[in-house]
Amino acid sequence: MGANQDPKNQRVYTMYHGTTVGFARSIITSGFVPSTKGMLGPGVYVSRNKKKAERYPLQENPSNRVVLELEVRVGRVKRIDKDDHPMQYTWHSNGYDTAWVPPNCGMKAVKSGLEEDCIFDPKRIKVVGIGVPNHFS
């Protein structure tokens, strides 16, 4: 399934997470620690678009970036497709496991226009691979 298609509830998807070499080691050893804040509230931010993950962390030297390949059990998915969406920060308390921002939806926080997902429970995420962003391979 492409990054432009709606994720289906209860499916497993290949997704990606951009991080530093040091944090990648920690994630592989101890698992993800969810962000406490972000445009969708707490959770682990991932994308089905590998190019999106390759850009992160934004302020990091590109030579210190790695991309984790993941298997993600999305559970129940809520589409968040506009700024100030009524469930932008409350999707999990409304029974959803994943918040999904579709590509090119116009949200100001997603300047790249690339899709993004927020997974509330890190136990839904399994690291299956690691690589360097394409511009270094």
SULQUI-V53917 format. One record per residue. N is the residue number from 1. RES is the residue in one small letter. SS is DSSP state (A for helix, B for strand, O for the rest). PSI is psi in whole degrees, 0 to 359 (NA if undefined). Layout:
# SULQUI-V53917
N,RES,SS,PSI
N,RES,SS,PSI
This chain:
# SULQUI-V53917
1,m,O,134
2,g,O,162
3,a,O,345
4,n,O,349
5,q,O,148
6,d,O,131
7,p,O,141
8,k,O,142
9,n,O,145
10,q,O,13
11,r,O,167
12,v,B,130
13,y,B,150
14,t,B,125
15,m,B,175
16,y,B,151
17,h,B,122
18,g,B,135
19,t,B,183
20,t,B,166
21,v,A,314
22,g,A,314
23,f,A,327
24,a,A,317
25,r,A,315
26,s,A,318
27,i,A,316
28,i,A,322
29,t,A,315
30,s,A,355
31,g,O,171
32,f,O,145
33,v,O,117
34,p,O,146
35,s,B,148
36,t,O,342
37,k,O,167
38,g,O,178
39,m,O,346
40,l,O,13
41,g,O,199
42,p,O,148
43,g,B,183
44,v,B,125
45,y,B,124
46,v,B,174
47,s,B,148
48,r,O,350
49,n,O,109
50,k,A,325
51,k,A,325
52,k,A,312
53,a,A,327
54,e,A,342
55,r,O,353
56,y,O,153
57,p,O,139
58,l,O,316
59,q,O,1
60,e,O,148
61,n,O,127
62,p,A,332
63,s,A,348
64,n,A,8
65,r,B,143
66,v,B,161
67,v,B,124
68,l,B,131
69,e,B,134
70,l,B,154
71,e,B,124
72,v,B,124
73,r,B,104
74,v,O,337
75,g,O,221
76,r,O,128
77,v,B,133
78,k,B,126
79,r,B,125
80,i,O,106
81,d,O,18
82,k,O,154
83,d,O,146
84,d,O,31
85,h,O,139
86,p,O,337
87,m,O,20
88,q,O,323
89,y,O,356
90,t,O,10
91,w,O,319
92,h,A,319
93,s,A,350
94,n,A,17
95,g,O,12
96,y,O,148
97,d,O,333
98,t,B,139
99,a,B,135
100,w,B,126
101,v,B,112
102,p,O,159
103,p,O,147
104,n,O,38
105,c,O,352
106,g,O,3
107,m,O,132
108,k,O,328
109,a,O,347
110,v,O,74
111,k,O,330
112,s,O,337
113,g,O,6
114,l,O,148
115,e,O,155
116,e,B,147
117,d,B,149
118,c,B,120
119,i,B,119
120,f,O,313
121,d,O,113
122,p,A,344
123,k,A,348
124,r,A,358
125,i,B,131
126,k,B,127
127,v,B,126
128,v,B,351
129,g,B,166
130,i,B,142
131,g,B,172
132,v,O,153
133,p,O,150
134,n,A,327
135,h,A,358
136,f,A,352
137,s,O,NA
